[in-house]
Amino acid sequence: MKKFWDDRYNAGSFAYGTNPNDFLAIASQHLQKNSDVLTIGEGEGRNAVFLAKQGHNVVATDQSDIGMAKADKLAEQSGCTIKTITADLAEFDFGSECYDAVVSIFCHLPGGLRKKVHSEIKISLRKAGLYIIESYSPDQLSYNTGGPKDVSWLVTLDELQKEFPDFEILHGESLVREVVEGSHHTGSAAVTQFVGRKK
Ligand SMILES: C[S@@+](CC[C@H](N)C(=O)[O-])C[C@H]1O[C@@H](n2cnc3c(N)ncnc32)[C@H](O)[C@@H]1O
């Protein structure tokens, strides 16, 4: 899959644009000032740069070194700083109680890896830390507007609630919304959104 993403990010401009994800733009209002934030599956940096411009200390990770290089450049052009780490999430060192928030935007993973990553995110968050995720839901298979075609990579709200049973849910919703984020994500889309706070 790394080659797939490297090729996509090598193909031209910004595959998902340079504006932040709509849901993150709203959900980020839950963050305290100067939060330490980890963004996973960050791609080309649009969400990390948005958060850094708000004053947060952002670590962005993705398996694509092409994406991470573009993220560094986008940050420089935007007059902010982010730390980028090229890594596969299967091997990424999340650390323990070191982030105030972890952000995952359209970072679809096979079900087994998603559960492993979610276990590690729980450990990596400090007390009251937030997990912010927007993912395509299984209903997205009926739309032809982006995302993986394997249902096990798509996530329901029920699964997120089960994977974060001890978290206070600040926002949890499955809905169909208009997504306009570059040519690969455009049109009506079925998504699951979740903002959970570690108790
Ligand atoms: C649809 S793109 C979304 C990019 C970005 N979050 C955004 O919204 O612009 C999914 C990203 O997840 C990354 N990704 C998928 N599986 C990964 C894995 N196992 N380890 C690291 N990154 C992964 C891909 O490289 C890709 O950049």
The ligand as an SDF file (V2000), in Angstrom:
LIG
                    3D

 27 29  0  0  0  0  0  0  0  0999 V2000
   -7.1450    8.8670    2.4250 C   0  0  0  0  0  0  0  0  0  0  0  0
   -5.5170    9.3010    2.9150 S   0  0  0  0  0  0  0  0  0  0  0  0
   -5.8850   10.5840    4.0890 C   0  0  0  0  0  0  0  0  0  0  0  0
   -4.7470   11.5360    4.2930 C   0  0  0  0  0  0  0  0  0  0  0  0
   -5.0130   12.6490    5.2920 C   0  0  0  0  0  0  0  0  0  0  0  0
   -5.4120   12.1540    6.5950 N   0  0  0  0  0  0  0  0  0  0  0  0
   -6.0230   13.6490    4.7920 C   0  0  0  0  0  0  0  0  0  0  0  0
   -7.1530   13.6200    5.2670 O   0  0  0  0  0  0  0  0  0  0  0  0
   -5.6620   14.4470    3.9270 O   0  0  0  0  0  0  0  0  0  0  0  0
   -5.0360    7.9450    3.9820 C   0  0  0  0  0  0  0  0  0  0  0  0
   -3.6110    8.0390    4.4950 C   0  0  0  0  0  0  0  0  0  0  0  0
   -3.3990    7.0130    5.4600 O   0  0  0  0  0  0  0  0  0  0  0  0
   -2.0860    6.5290    5.3120 C   0  0  0  0  0  0  0  0  0  0  0  0
   -1.9880    5.1540    5.8410 N   0  0  0  0  0  0  0  0  0  0  0  0
   -2.8000    4.1240    5.5460 C   0  0  0  0  0  0  0  0  0  0  0  0
   -2.3790    3.0110    6.1660 N   0  0  0  0  0  0  0  0  0  0  0  0
   -1.2550    3.3500    6.8550 C   0  0  0  0  0  0  0  0  0  0  0  0
   -0.3550    2.6360    7.6860 C   0  0  0  0  0  0  0  0  0  0  0  0
   -0.5000    1.3320    7.9160 N   0  0  0  0  0  0  0  0  0  0  0  0
    0.6860    3.3070    8.2330 N   0  0  0  0  0  0  0  0  0  0  0  0
    0.8470    4.6290    8.0010 C   0  0  0  0  0  0  0  0  0  0  0  0
    0.0390    5.3580    7.2120 N   0  0  0  0  0  0  0  0  0  0  0  0
   -1.0150    4.7240    6.6460 C   0  0  0  0  0  0  0  0  0  0  0  0
   -1.8180    6.5800    3.8210 C   0  0  0  0  0  0  0  0  0  0  0  0
   -0.4340    6.5700    3.5280 O   0  0  0  0  0  0  0  0  0  0  0  0
   -2.5480    7.8490    3.4230 C   0  0  0  0  0  0  0  0  0  0  0  0
   -1.6670    8.9570    3.4220 O   0  0  0  0  0  0  0  0  0  0  0  0
  1  2  1  0
  2  3  1  0
  2 10  1  0
  3  4  1  0
  4  5  1  0
  5  6  1  0
  5  7  1  0
  7  8  2  0
  7  9  1  0
 10 11  1  0
 11 12  1  0
 11 26  1  0
 12 13  1  0
 13 14  1  0
 13 24  1  0
 14 15  1  0
 14 23  1  0
 15 16  2  0
 16 17  1  0
 17 18  1  0
 17 23  2  0
 18 19  1  0
 18 20  2  0
 20 21  1  0
 21 22  2  0
 22 23  1  0
 24 25  1  0
 24 26  1  0
 26 27  1  0
M  CHG  2   2   1   9  -1
M  END
$$$$
